[in-house]
């Protein structure tokens, strides 16, 4: 979902993103553009190990035209995947 807020009223979601950036980075911030990407009920990788456990999470990209930020938001309760059943033990959450 895209939010272009350069010359428009900001929806509650964008105001919440701005508040998080201000709180975490201790700086003033006013979003001009925000993109929310949601993965709903995503299975663990590789899905054949356990299809019962899923996770819903979001990546939020936002910019004021000068600075850009990304927020990785996970559902309450955190990751629901059982990482001990994965074929690899070096599990990462996030982005590179």
TITORKOL-65032 format. One line per 8 residues: number of its first residue (from 1); their letters; for each residue x, y, z of C-alpha. Coordinates in Angstrom, 3 decimals. Layout:
<pts>
NUM) A) X:Y:Z; ...
</pts>
This chain:
<pts>
1) XXXXXXXX) 0.000:0.000:0.000; 1.469:3.328:-1.080; 0.981:6.595:0.800; 2.017:9.746:-1.062; 1.633:12.451:1.552; 3.614:15.368:0.182; 0.621:17.696:-0.151; -2.188:15.694:1.459
9) XXXXXXXX) -3.489:14.892:4.908; -1.621:12.024:6.524; -3.515:8.870:7.465; -3.026:7.412:10.969; -0.616:4.746:9.656; 1.791:7.380:8.268; 1.563:9.443:11.456; 2.471:6.292:13.409
17) XXXXXXXX) 5.481:5.647:11.142; 6.648:9.245:11.625; 6.307:8.869:15.401; 8.390:5.664:15.370; 11.160:7.306:13.300; 11.169:10.336:15.620; 11.240:8.153:18.738; 13.899:5.670:17.590
25) XXXXXXXX) 16.189:8.192:15.887; 15.459:11.220:18.051; 15.081:13.505:15.081; 12.342:15.490:13.421; 10.754:13.653:10.511; 7.835:14.323:8.182; 7.114:11.632:5.583; 6.547:12.638:1.969
33) XXXXXXXX) 6.118:9.047:0.781; 5.585:5.710:2.537; 5.203:2.162:1.233; 3.794:-0.650:3.388; 4.434:-4.234:2.239; 2.671:-6.987:4.177; 3.332:-10.714:4.088; 0.363:-12.523:5.604
41) XXXXXXXX) 0.674:-16.047:6.981; 4.058:-16.623:5.365; 5.337:-20.176:5.919; 8.777:-20.918:7.243; 11.541:-21.323:4.664; 11.675:-24.089:3.472; 7.925:-24.599:3.741; 8.084:-28.377:3.584
49) XXXXXXXX) 9.594:-28.513:7.093; 6.467:-27.234:8.894; 3.469:-25.678:7.160; 1.472:-25.241:10.388; 3.504:-22.307:11.689; 3.244:-19.012:9.826; 4.126:-15.385:10.460; 2.665:-12.076:9.360
57) XXXXXXXX) 5.117:-9.197:9.049; 5.607:-5.884:7.279; 8.362:-3.853:5.714; 7.682:-0.125:5.738; 9.791:2.123:3.509; 9.478:5.851:4.105; 11.230:9.015:2.951; 11.007:12.747:3.355
65) XXXXXXXX) 12.812:13.215:0.037; 16.181:13.569:1.746; 16.393:10.756:4.301; 14.953:7.260:3.882; 14.153:4.623:6.482; 12.864:1.075:6.652; 10.939:-0.427:9.552; 10.556:-4.190:9.917
73) XXXXXXXX) 7.386:-4.907:11.909; 6.483:-8.372:13.201; 3.203:-9.624:14.649; 2.652:-9.595:18.408; 4.381:-12.559:19.990; 7.252:-12.470:17.504; 8.289:-15.170:15.097; 6.091:-18.256:15.370
81) XXXXXXXX) 8.443:-20.511:13.455; 10.276:-23.306:15.263; 13.837:-22.507:14.191; 15.125:-25.729:15.785; 13.424:-27.703:13.002; 15.068:-25.761:10.179; 17.742:-27.434:8.055; 20.149:-24.601:8.953
89) XXXXXXXX) 20.969:-23.125:12.360; 22.044:-19.661:11.171; 18.598:-18.040:11.098; 18.252:-14.328:10.315; 15.282:-12.001:10.650; 15.474:-8.750:8.743; 17.094:-7.572:5.553; 20.517:-7.050:4.002
</pts>
